[in-house]
Amino acid sequence: MRIKDLVVNPPTFLSPMAGLTDSVFRRLIKRLGGCGLVMTEFTSAEGLTRNSLKSQRMLFYHEEERPVTAQLFGADPFRLAEATRMVEDLGFDAIDLNLGCPAKKVVKACGGSALLRESKLLEEILKTMRAATTLPFTIKIRAGWSETEIVSVQVGKMAQDIGINAIALHPRTRVQGFSGHSDWNLIGQLKAALNIPVIGNGDIVTPEDAFRMKRETGCDGVMIGRGALSNPWIFRQIGEREHGVAAPQLGVTEKYQLIKSYFQLLFEEETPGAIGKMKQFASWFTHAIPHGAALRKSIYESGTESEVMERIETFFQTALASLEDVDPRVSVA
């Protein structure tokens, strides 16, 4: 798919997730293959323009991540425009405005999904940001604030008229948070109302879900968040299935190598709070591993990075040894 002059091939996107989709995780996803575009964690325009080191670090990326989008959030048109220009200067391939975050801290400051209730302010922000850059400009939204305030089509039409180049919709409301189910019908309605690309997001946990969303909604691309945390191979699996390639079953060895690769990247990057990141990743990824609860408990009880690695080595070596008399590629998914 084409977003202004940016070609995204395949049309699959890693959803930005606060505290999760840092450069290390994005590089891991890219190396596994099949993901067309990654996004940074959402970054405060206020913090960025006030030279916050935390905000600046969120916009760190490697060349191998390309194409890569910087996602911003905020409610001050001036600050967002200034941050937009900074993003362009940093060499990003595109810029995205977060209009979906349901976090109380963000919403209280009128950022994220709160802007879906402030149409005049949102219009001013979009126009100001659009005028500040020639980069492909996208937005990621929720369906609305609540079931009685569904505004996805209204916001989509306004964004299209202003010159926004694509829109991603997570069809839950702010009130829903991440509970219940996303209403894919809303993605179909948005696609039918717009000429710009529409990217569907929400409840994609298997390759089959991605294909079903495209069939049912007609969306131009799919964006995957939490499904990629528990199954980082999902983008590659989508591509394999689309091309009629039988995806190999993932065994203990592949899962062992993946978790080691992620932790090694953390060490190489000298990521602040690496041990916390290791435990965070383990809490998602090990749900797909037999006896994963025992491994998670062992990792959580570790006090150092080296201790985490030792316990992972012990766990997987025991698992591999138990498979010596059978096919070592036996699926443990």
Secondary structure as the mmCIF struct_conf table of DSSP 4:
data_model
#
loop_
_struct_conf.conf_type_id
_struct_conf.id
_struct_conf.beg_label_comp_id
_struct_conf.beg_label_asym_id
_struct_conf.beg_label_seq_id
_struct_conf.end_label_comp_id
_struct_conf.end_label_asym_id
_struct_conf.end_label_seq_id
STRN STRN1 ARG A 2 ILE A 3
TURN_TY1_P TURN_TY1_P1 LYS A 4 ASP A 5
STRN STRN2 LEU A 6 VAL A 7
BEND BEND1 ASN A 9 PRO A 10
STRN STRN3 THR A 12 LEU A 14
HELX_LH_PP_P HELX_LH_PP_P1 SER A 15 PRO A 16
TURN_TY1_P TURN_TY1_P2 ALA A 18 LEU A 20
HELX_RH_AL_P HELX_RH_AL_P1 SER A 23 LEU A 32
BEND BEND2 GLY A 33 GLY A 33
STRN STRN4 LEU A 37 LEU A 37
STRN STRN5 VAL A 38 MET A 39
HELX_LH_PP_P HELX_LH_PP_P2 THR A 40 PHE A 42
STRN STRN6 THR A 43 SER A 44
HELX_RH_AL_P HELX_RH_AL_P2 ALA A 45 THR A 49
TURN_TY1_P TURN_TY1_P3 ARG A 50 ASN A 51
HELX_RH_AL_P HELX_RH_AL_P3 LEU A 53 MET A 58
TURN_TY1_P TURN_TY1_P4 LEU A 59 LEU A 59
HELX_RH_3T_P HELX_RH_3T_P1 GLU A 63 GLU A 65
BEND BEND3 PRO A 67 PRO A 67
STRN STRN7 VAL A 68 PHE A 73
BEND BEND4 ALA A 75 ALA A 75
HELX_RH_AL_P HELX_RH_AL_P4 PRO A 77 ASP A 89
TURN_TY1_P TURN_TY1_P5 LEU A 90 GLY A 91
BEND BEND5 ASP A 93 ASP A 93
STRN STRN8 ALA A 94 LEU A 99
HELX_RH_AL_P HELX_RH_AL_P5 LYS A 104 LYS A 108
TURN_TY1_P TURN_TY1_P6 ALA A 109 CYS A 110
HELX_RH_3T_P HELX_RH_3T_P2 GLY A 112 ARG A 117
HELX_RH_AL_P HELX_RH_AL_P6 SER A 119 ALA A 132
BEND BEND6 LEU A 135 LEU A 135
STRN STRN9 PHE A 137 GLY A 144
BEND BEND7 TRP A 145 SER A 146
TURN_TY1_P TURN_TY1_P7 GLU A 147 THR A 148
STRN STRN10 ILE A 150 ILE A 150
HELX_RH_AL_P HELX_RH_AL_P7 SER A 152 ILE A 162
TURN_TY1_P TURN_TY1_P8 GLY A 163 GLY A 163
STRN STRN11 ALA A 166 THR A 173
TURN_TY1_P TURN_TY1_P9 ARG A 174 PHE A 178
BEND BEND8 GLY A 180 GLY A 180
HELX_RH_AL_P HELX_RH_AL_P8 TRP A 184 ALA A 193
BEND BEND9 ASN A 195 ILE A 196
STRN STRN12 VAL A 198 ASN A 201
BEND BEND10 GLY A 202 ASP A 203
BEND BEND11 THR A 206 THR A 206
HELX_RH_AL_P HELX_RH_AL_P9 PRO A 207 THR A 217
BEND BEND12 ASP A 220 ASP A 220
STRN STRN13 GLY A 221 ILE A 224
BEND BEND13 GLY A 225 GLY A 225
HELX_RH_AL_P HELX_RH_AL_P10 ARG A 226 SER A 230
TURN_TY1_P TURN_TY1_P10 PRO A 232 TRP A 233
HELX_RH_AL_P HELX_RH_AL_P11 ILE A 234 GLU A 242
TURN_TY1_P TURN_TY1_P11 HIS A 243 GLY A 244
HELX_LH_PP_P HELX_LH_PP_P3 ALA A 247 LEU A 250
STRN STRN14 GLY A 251 GLY A 251
HELX_RH_AL_P HELX_RH_AL_P12 VAL A 252 GLU A 269
TURN_TY1_P TURN_TY1_P12 GLU A 270 GLU A 270
TURN_TY1_P TURN_TY1_P13 PRO A 272 GLY A 273
HELX_RH_AL_P HELX_RH_AL_P13 ALA A 274 PHE A 285
HELX_RH_3T_P HELX_RH_3T_P3 THR A 286 ALA A 288
BEND BEND14 ILE A 289 ILE A 289
TURN_TY1_P TURN_TY1_P14 PRO A 290 HIS A 291
HELX_RH_AL_P HELX_RH_AL_P14 GLY A 292 TYR A 300
TURN_TY1_P TURN_TY1_P15 GLU A 301 GLU A 301
BEND BEND15 THR A 304 THR A 304
HELX_RH_AL_P HELX_RH_AL_P15 GLU A 305 ALA A 321
TURN_TY1_P TURN_TY1_P16 SER A 322 ASP A 325
BEND BEND16 VAL A 326 VAL A 326
TURN_TY1_P TURN_TY1_P17 PRO A 328 ARG A 329
STRN STRN15 SER A 331 SER A 331
#
